[in-house]
Protein backbone atom coordinates (compact mmCIF):
# COMPACT_ATOMS: atom_id res chain seq x y z
CA UNK A 1 0.00 0.00 0.00
CA UNK A 2 1.13 3.51 -0.75
CA UNK A 3 1.89 5.58 2.37
CA UNK A 4 0.58 8.75 0.69
CA UNK A 5 -2.90 7.35 0.18
CA UNK A 6 -5.60 7.23 2.86
CA UNK A 7 -7.62 4.77 0.78
CA UNK A 8 -7.71 1.18 1.90
CA UNK A 9 -8.30 -0.96 -1.16
CA UNK A 10 -9.69 -4.40 -0.32
CA UNK A 11 -7.70 -7.45 -1.40
CA UNK A 12 -10.63 -8.59 -3.58
CA UNK A 13 -10.18 -5.48 -5.71
CA UNK A 14 -6.37 -5.58 -5.82
CA UNK A 15 -6.68 -9.18 -7.05
CA UNK A 16 -8.29 -7.86 -10.23
CA UNK A 17 -4.90 -6.42 -11.17
CA UNK A 18 -2.76 -9.46 -10.38
CA UNK A 19 -2.14 -11.90 -13.22
CA UNK A 20 -2.67 -15.60 -12.47
CA UNK A 21 0.42 -17.08 -10.87
CA UNK A 22 1.80 -13.67 -9.94
CA UNK A 23 1.96 -11.73 -6.69
CA UNK A 24 2.61 -8.17 -7.81
CA UNK A 25 -0.18 -6.12 -9.45
CA UNK A 26 0.37 -5.20 -13.10
CA UNK A 27 -0.72 -1.58 -12.51
CA UNK A 28 0.77 1.10 -10.24
CA UNK A 29 -0.90 1.63 -6.88
CA UNK A 30 -2.27 5.03 -7.94
CA UNK A 31 -4.16 3.43 -10.84
CA UNK A 32 -5.56 0.66 -8.62
CA UNK A 33 -6.69 3.18 -5.99
CA UNK A 34 -8.31 5.38 -8.64
CA UNK A 35 -10.18 2.45 -10.20
CA UNK A 36 -11.25 1.25 -6.74
CA UNK A 37 -12.68 4.68 -5.90
CA UNK A 38 -14.63 4.67 -9.16
CA UNK A 39 -15.99 1.15 -8.61
CA UNK A 40 -16.84 1.69 -4.94
CA UNK A 41 -18.59 5.00 -5.69
CA UNK A 42 -20.49 3.34 -8.51
CA UNK A 43 -21.68 0.50 -6.26
CA UNK A 44 -22.78 3.01 -3.63
CA UNK A 45 -24.65 5.12 -6.19
CA UNK A 46 -26.43 2.10 -7.68
CA UNK A 47 -28.06 1.00 -4.43
CA UNK A 48 -31.16 3.16 -4.95
CA UNK A 49 -31.42 2.11 -8.59
CA UNK A 50 -31.25 -1.56 -7.63
CA UNK A 51 -33.86 -1.21 -4.88
CA UNK A 52 -36.17 0.64 -7.26
CA UNK A 53 -35.79 -1.98 -9.98
CA UNK A 54 -36.43 -4.77 -7.48
CA UNK A 55 -39.68 -3.12 -6.39
CA UNK A 56 -40.93 -1.71 -9.70
CA UNK A 57 -40.12 -4.71 -11.88
CA UNK A 58 -40.97 -7.36 -9.28
CA UNK A 59 -37.72 -8.96 -10.35
CA UNK A 60 -35.40 -11.20 -8.39
CA UNK A 61 -32.20 -9.83 -6.91
CA UNK A 62 -30.20 -11.84 -9.47
CA UNK A 63 -32.28 -10.35 -12.31
CA UNK A 64 -31.68 -6.82 -11.05
CA UNK A 65 -27.94 -7.45 -10.83
CA UNK A 66 -27.94 -8.91 -14.34
CA UNK A 67 -29.76 -5.84 -15.72
CA UNK A 68 -27.38 -3.47 -13.97
CA UNK A 69 -24.42 -5.51 -15.19
CA UNK A 70 -25.59 -5.21 -18.79
CA UNK A 71 -25.93 -1.47 -18.32
CA UNK A 72 -22.44 -1.18 -16.89
CA UNK A 73 -20.98 -3.21 -19.76
CA UNK A 74 -22.65 -0.97 -22.33
CA UNK A 75 -21.94 2.27 -20.48
CA UNK A 76 -19.27 4.90 -21.02
CA UNK A 77 -17.18 4.07 -17.94
CA UNK A 78 -14.89 1.58 -19.70
CA UNK A 79 -15.03 -0.94 -16.84
CA UNK A 80 -13.27 -4.24 -17.35
CA UNK A 81 -15.44 -7.37 -17.03
CA UNK A 82 -13.72 -8.12 -13.69
CA UNK A 83 -14.42 -4.60 -12.42
CA UNK A 84 -18.06 -4.94 -13.47
CA UNK A 85 -18.37 -8.20 -11.54
CA UNK A 86 -16.71 -6.61 -8.52
CA UNK A 87 -19.17 -3.68 -8.63
CA UNK A 88 -22.12 -6.08 -8.82
CA UNK A 89 -20.81 -8.14 -5.92
CA UNK A 90 -20.19 -5.00 -3.86
CA UNK A 91 -23.66 -3.72 -4.72
CA UNK A 92 -25.19 -6.97 -3.50
CA UNK A 93 -23.15 -6.69 -0.28
CA UNK A 94 -24.34 -3.13 0.30
CA UNK A 95 -27.95 -4.19 -0.20
CA UNK A 96 -27.60 -7.23 2.03
CA UNK A 97 -28.81 -9.51 -0.72
CA UNK A 98 -28.16 -13.07 0.44
CA UNK A 99 -27.15 -15.84 -1.89
CA UNK A 100 -25.10 -13.65 -4.17
CA UNK A 101 -21.75 -15.32 -4.68
CA UNK A 102 -18.32 -13.76 -4.89
CA UNK A 103 -17.16 -11.97 -8.02
CA UNK A 104 -16.56 -14.22 -10.99
CA UNK A 105 -13.95 -13.95 -13.68
CA UNK A 106 -10.29 -14.75 -14.22
CA UNK A 107 -9.17 -13.02 -11.03
CA UNK A 108 -11.95 -14.33 -8.80
CA UNK A 109 -10.03 -17.41 -7.70
CA UNK A 110 -7.55 -15.26 -5.80
CA UNK A 111 -10.16 -13.44 -3.69
N, C-alpha and C positions, 0 to 999 in steps of 0.2 A: 504494500500500500504506500502511496505517496504521502509524505509527511505534510505537504502543503495543503492537501485536500481534507476537508472536514467530512466528506461523503464516505459512508461505509457501504461499499458495494458487496452484496451478498455473493457467496461462492457460487450459487446457482447461476448468477449472471456472468461472473468472470469465466465460468466454464464454457460459455458460448464462444469465447475467444481463444480457447486452448485446443489445438489440433489433437486428434486422437493419438495417444502414445507419447504426448509431450506434457511438460509441466508448465512451461513459460507461455503466457499469452502472446499471440501473434501481433497484437496492437499495443501501443503505448498506453500507460495508465490513464493519461488525460482523455484519450479517445474512449476507453472503456467507461470511465466515470461520466463522460458526456452522454454516451449512448444509454447508460443506466438511468441517468436523470430523465432523459426523454421517455424511456420505456416505463419507468415508475410513475412519472407524471401522467402519461397516457392511461395507464391502468387506473389511477386515481380518478381521472376525469371521466372514464367510461363507466364508472359504477352507477351513476344515475341513468345513463342510457340503457345499461343492461337491466336494471330493475324495471324501467319503463317497458322495455321490450317483453320482459317476462310477464308482466301484468297485461299489457295491451294485446299481445299476440297469443296469450295463453299457451306459450311455448314452454318446452322444458329448458332447464339450465344449459344442457348440452347444446340444444338448438340455438339458444341465444349466443353462446360462445362461438358456435360455428358461423353464425351470421356476422358477428363482430369480426371474427377472424378473416372472413372473406372481404369485409370492408377495409380492414387494415392492409391486406395483401394488395388491394386495388388502389389504395390511397396514395397520396403524394409524399408520405414520410420516408419512403425507401427503407423500410424495415426488412431485415433478413428473415427468412422463414423461422430460424431459431429465436430471433427477437420477438417475432409475432407470437410464437408458442409461449414464450416466457411472459409476455404481456397478458395473454389469455389465462395462464395459470395464476399469475399474480392477481388478476381481476377476480377470478374465482375465489382466491384466498380472501381478498378484501370483502367479498360479499358473503363469505361463510358458506359457500355452496359445497356441500359434502359430495363425496364420490367423484370429484374431479381429480384426475391423476396428475402426476408431475409433468413438466414440459416434455414434449417428445421431439425427436430430431437427432441429428448426428452427435450433438454434444450432451444429450440428455443422460447418457449412461454415466457421466462423470459427476452428476449432481447429487 
